[in-house]
Amino acid sequence: MNAVNISKGYVDVPIEKGIDLKKEINRLRKEKNAVILAHYYQNGELQDIADFVGDSLALAQWAAKTDARILVMCGVHFMGETAKILCPDKKVIVPDLNAGCSLADSCEAGAFSRFVADHPDYTVISYVNTSAAVKAVTDVVVTSSNARQIVESFPENEKIIFGPDRNLGNYINSITGRNMMLWDGACHVHEQFSLQKIVDLKDEHPGALLLAHPECRKTILMLADKIGSTAALLKFASQSEADCFIVATESGILHEMQKQNPNKVFIPAPPEDSTCACNECNFMRLNTLEKLYLSLKYELPEINVEKEIAERALLPIRRMLDISARLGL
């Protein structure tokens, strides 16, 4: 099994002709005691076959409590790392190691560690969209679902470094009255939404509500009817009496929105300088049903985290989960 070629970052072997991929995936996960976790930004067929679909907080919570032998993370690399840190005795595999994250890449661990060292009297809050090495120099991790509540759990005069997403950090500052020091990072997907194209869409659909992720630029958030994490936007869309929504986050979330609300209309917010009508994360879309099947069959590629880094990174992740549980998140 270990001789299988994964030099490209995924299992690179031919798939048998005529195979029923979904049937085989279902068989393999039962035989191997594996669970498949998928982020809302994955393509629809991966979401449909997953045992659990959620945002970053929910995936971490699920990984922490499952008794499966193997965790298959259909998402991006840092999500696999988080699962491995929480479950060091489990095998964590991903369909494609190349599924990275532009936001995590905008916060190189060495540079961030030096920045933290230069501000020794600051509490460090890091977004979950970071490498294990960045988490290892962090006091508490947050997701977009719990960032506000965790920030507000600290005293008002607490000096805080928040990284790496400047848009999320600015948004949290604006709604909490805090003045956190922000790392200058951003998500390439959420940075690219076109304000003018969104305005045009609202003109075309005068009753449509704009749903926006807090990683979006301030100009987009100022126009939004609802700002929230993917899970929060999904909940709002399902509970709202409105029947038309423009969605400013990665377009994978529209799959679950449409499943839960078949009689409502969901329009992906378009990016700048593109003829594409939606905004997709090229990293998330590297995962496919074929790669999922091969990763389960060969139990590769496997995610491993250096022991010392994993032990240090576990503390802020656990702290996030504990605060979230205490706050009922």
Secondary structure by P-SEA (a helix, b strand, c coil): cccccccccccccccccccaaaaaaaaaaaaabbbbbbcccccaaaaaaccccccaaaaaaaaacccccbbbbcccaaaaaaaaaacccbbbbbcccccccaaaaaccaaaaaaaaaacccbbbbbcccccaaaaaacccccccccaaaaaaccccccbbbbcccaaaaaaaaaaccccccccbbbbcccccccaaaaaaaaaacccbbbbbcccccaaaaaaccccccaaaaaaaaaaccccbbbbcccccaaaaaaaacccbbbbcccccccccccccccccccccaaaaaaaaacccccccccaaaaaaaaaaaaaaaaaaaaacc
